[in-house]
């Protein structure tokens, strides 16, 4: 089914190019074969996606004591309640850069290793800042592609950014593994509770002016979810113009600006999209062999 995608202004465009060599070096089999997935301007047919693989991520040793410019594992702070890690990949707030925000209570340091890992993906951190509020310390990075100076538009690279940040959380703050979906496979401790995907999945669509709609999705997190969602949406000819993907502990919370032929989605199409996503998310195709 063709993806009818047209948008004005700063839009998030999923290109049909394969991952860069830097991404392949960092994640190995994470990258998919070249596909024609659109996330913005291009009008091309969409073909099926291979499952994302995470062979580039390594299971952590149970006695890991690494620290990334923060507090040592085993310190007094670690005996307190483990905060919920939050990783936000934001394509909306900055027209020229992809904004990544990481929060883990007050336990994060300068995240220099995380910034270096992002540079290994062929990215530049053009701006970084830290602020504090009641939820903890927030580290924010503005990221562009090193070869073009533009914001990230490749869905696989956006997902690689998210997984890189989570992987570094698992490495330097192993106590976070009990709060993250990827902790089951790559962390010291698996999550202490399981998310019921039927209960956790919520989908809402509302108009955002005459030319686009807002799609909200909340569901159980899993590796590759960002790419899978875009594939599912564009399979029914809905264009994703921009958005934000939040990882909050075991949950993924997504906001996408979507349109159909440059117009907001009419009610019947909203229902089709919501039903398709609900069916897909409650019957995930990812199995153990994909890790």
C-alpha positions in Angstrom: 0.0 0.0 0.0 1.4 3.4 -0.9 2.1 6.0 1.7 0.6 9.3 0.7 2.9 11.7 2.6 3.0 15.4 2.2 3.8 18.0 4.8 5.0 21.6 5.1 7.5 23.1 7.5 9.9 21.0 9.5 8.9 17.4 9.1 10.3 14.1 10.2 11.1 12.1 7.1 11.9 8.5 7.2 14.2 7.9 4.2 14.7 4.8 2.2 18.5 4.8 2.8 20.1 2.0 4.7 21.9 2.7 8.0 25.2 4.5 8.0 28.4 2.4 8.5 28.8 4.0 11.9 25.4 2.7 13.0 26.3 -0.8 11.6 29.6 -0.8 13.5 27.9 0.2 16.7 24.9 -2.2 16.6 25.8 -4.9 14.1 22.6 -6.6 13.1 20.4 -3.9 14.5 20.2 -2.2 11.1 17.5 -3.3 8.6 18.0 -3.9 4.9 17.2 -0.8 2.8 13.5 -0.1 2.7 11.1 2.5 1.4 9.5 3.7 4.5 8.3 7.3 4.5 8.0 9.5 7.5 7.2 12.9 5.9 7.6 14.0 2.4 8.1 11.0 0.0 5.4 9.1 -1.7 6.6 5.6 -2.3 5.3 2.0 -1.7 6.1 0.4 1.7 7.4 -3.1 2.0 7.6 -5.3 5.0 10.2 -4.8 7.7 12.6 -7.3 9.0 12.7 -7.6 12.8 15.1 -5.4 14.6 18.0 -7.3 16.2 20.1 -6.2 19.1 23.3 -8.3 18.8 25.3 -5.1 19.4 24.0 -4.9 23.0 25.7 -7.2 25.5 24.2 -8.8 28.6 25.7 -7.2 31.7 27.6 -9.1 34.4 25.7 -9.4 37.7 28.5 -7.7 39.6 28.8 -4.7 37.3 30.1 -1.7 39.2 30.6 0.8 36.3 29.7 4.4 36.8 29.3 7.2 34.2 30.3 10.4 36.0 27.8 9.6 38.6 27.5 7.6 41.9 29.2 4.3 42.3 27.0 1.2 42.3 26.7 0.0 45.9 26.6 3.5 47.4 24.1 4.6 50.0 21.9 6.1 47.3 21.5 2.8 45.6 19.7 1.4 48.6 17.0 4.0 48.1 14.0 3.3 45.8 15.2 3.1 42.2 13.8 6.0 40.2 12.0 5.5 36.9 14.4 6.1 34.0 13.1 8.4 31.2 14.5 8.7 27.7 12.9 11.2 25.4 13.6 11.5 21.6 11.9 14.7 20.5 11.6 15.8 16.9 9.1 18.7 17.6 10.8 21.2 19.9 13.8 22.1 17.7 13.4 22.6 13.9 17.1 22.1 13.3 18.1 19.2 15.7 16.8 16.1 17.3 16.5 16.6 21.1 17.3 13.8 23.5 16.5 14.1 27.2 17.6 11.6 29.8 16.4 11.5 33.5 17.1 9.0 36.2 16.4 10.7 39.5 19.5 12.6 40.7 21.9 9.7 39.7 23.1 10.9 36.4 26.4 12.7 35.9 27.6 14.5 32.8 26.9 11.5 30.5 30.2 12.0 28.6 30.3 8.3 27.6 26.7 8.6 26.3 27.7 11.6 24.2 30.7 9.7 22.8 28.5 6.7 22.0 26.2 9.0 20.0 29.2 10.4 18.2 30.1 6.8 17.2 26.7 6.7 15.4 27.8 9.5 13.1 26.2 12.2 15.1 27.2 15.6 16.6 26.0 16.8 20.0 25.7 20.5 19.1 24.3 21.6 22.5 23.9 20.1 25.9 22.4 21.4 29.1 21.2 20.2 32.5 18.3 21.4 34.6 16.7 20.2 37.8 13.1 19.9 38.9 11.1 17.8 41.3 11.5 14.7 39.1 15.3 14.9 39.2 18.2 15.9 37.0 17.5 16.3 33.3 20.3 15.9 30.7 19.3 17.3 27.3 21.3 17.0 24.1 20.6 18.6 20.7 21.9 16.2 18.0 22.5 16.5 14.3 24.0 14.2 11.7 27.8 14.8 11.4 27.8 14.5 7.6 25.0 17.0 6.9 24.5 19.1 10.0 20.8 18.3 9.8 18.4 16.7 12.4 18.1 12.9 12.3 15.4 11.7 9.8 16.2 8.0 9.5 13.9 5.8 11.7 16.5 3.2 12.3 19.0 5.8 13.4 16.4 7.4 15.7 15.8 4.0 17.3 19.6 3.4 17.5 19.9 6.7 19.4 17.2 5.5 21.9 18.8 2.1 22.3 22.3 3.6 22.7 21.1 5.8 25.6 19.3 2.9 27.3 22.3 0.6 26.8 24.5 3.2 28.5 22.0 3.4 31.4 22.2 -0.3 31.8 26.0 -0.3 31.7 26.7 2.6 34.0 23.6 2.4 36.2 22.9 -1.3 36.3 20.2 -0.8 39.0 18.1 0.8 36.2 17.7 -2.6 34.5 14.8 -3.5 36.8 12.9 -0.5 35.5 13.5 -1.0 31.8 12.0 -3.4 29.3 15.5 -4.1 27.9 16.7 -5.0 31.3 15.2 -8.5 30.9 17.7 -9.3 28.2 20.6 -7.0 28.7 20.5 -5.8 32.4 21.7 -7.1 35.7 18.2 -7.6 37.1 15.0 -8.2 35.0 12.0 -6.0 35.6 10.4 -6.7 38.9 6.9 -6.5 37.4 5.5 -7.5 34.0 3.4 -5.1 31.9 0.0 -6.4 30.7 0.0 -5.1 27.2 -3.8 -5.2 26.9 -4.1 -3.0 30.0 -1.2 -0.8 29.2 -2.1 0.0 25.6 -4.0 3.3 25.1 -4.6 5.1 21.8 -6.1 8.5 21.3 -6.5 10.6 18.1 -7.7 14.2 18.0 -7.6 17.0 15.5 -4.7 19.5 15.5 -6.0 22.1 13.1 -7.4 21.4 9.6 -4.2 19.9 8.2 -3.2 17.3 10.7 -4.2 15.2 13.7 -2.4 14.3 16.9 -2.0 10.6 17.6 -1.2 9.5 21.2 0.0 6.0 21.9 0.9 4.4 25.3 2.0 0.8 25.4 4.5 -1.7 26.7 8.0 -0.8 25.5 10.1 -3.1 23.4 13.2 -2.8 21.1 12.3 -1.6 17.6 8.9 -0.2 18.6 9.5 3.2 17.0 10.1 1.7 13.5 7.3 -0.8 13.9 4.8 1.9 14.8 5.7 4.1 11.7 5.5 1.0 9.5 2.0 0.2 10.9 0.8 3.8 10.4 2.1 4.3 6.9 0.8 0.9 5.8 -2.7 2.5 5.9 -1.5 5.6 3.9 -1.3 7.9 6.9 1.8 10.2 6.9 3.8 10.9 10.1 5.1 14.4 9.9 6.9 14.7 13.3 6.7 13.5 16.8 8.1 12.5 20.2 9.0 9.1 21.5 9.2 8.8 25.3 10.6 5.7 27.2 9.3 5.9 30.7 10.4 2.8 32.6 8.6 -0.2 31.1 6.3 2.0 29.0 6.5 3.8 25.7 4.6 7.0 25.3 4.4 8.4 21.8 3.0 11.5 20.2 2.9 11.7 16.4 1.6 14.5 14.2 -0.2 12.6 11.3 -2.2 13.5 8.2 -3.9 12.0 5.2 -3.2 13.8 1.9 -2.2 16.9 3.9 -5.4 17.0 5.9 -6.5 16.0 9.3 -7.8 12.4 9.6 -11.5 12.1 9.3 -13.3 10.1 12.0 -13.6 6.8 10.0 -9.9 6.8 9.2 -9.1 7.6 12.9 -11.1 4.5 13.9 -9.3 2.4 11.3 -5.9 3.6 12.5 -6.7 3.1 16.2 -8.1 -0.4 15.6 -5.1 -1.4 13.5 -2.6 -0.1 16.1 -4.5 -1.7 19.0 -4.6 -5.1 17.2 -0.9 -4.8 16.3 0.3 -3.7 19.8 -1.6 -6.3 21.7 -0.2 -9.1 19.5 3.5 -8.2 19.3 5.4 -10.2 16.7 8.8 -9.8 18.5 10.0 -13.1 20.0 13.1 -14.2 21.8 14.9 -15.2 18.6 14.9 -11.5 17.5 17.2 -10.5 20.3 
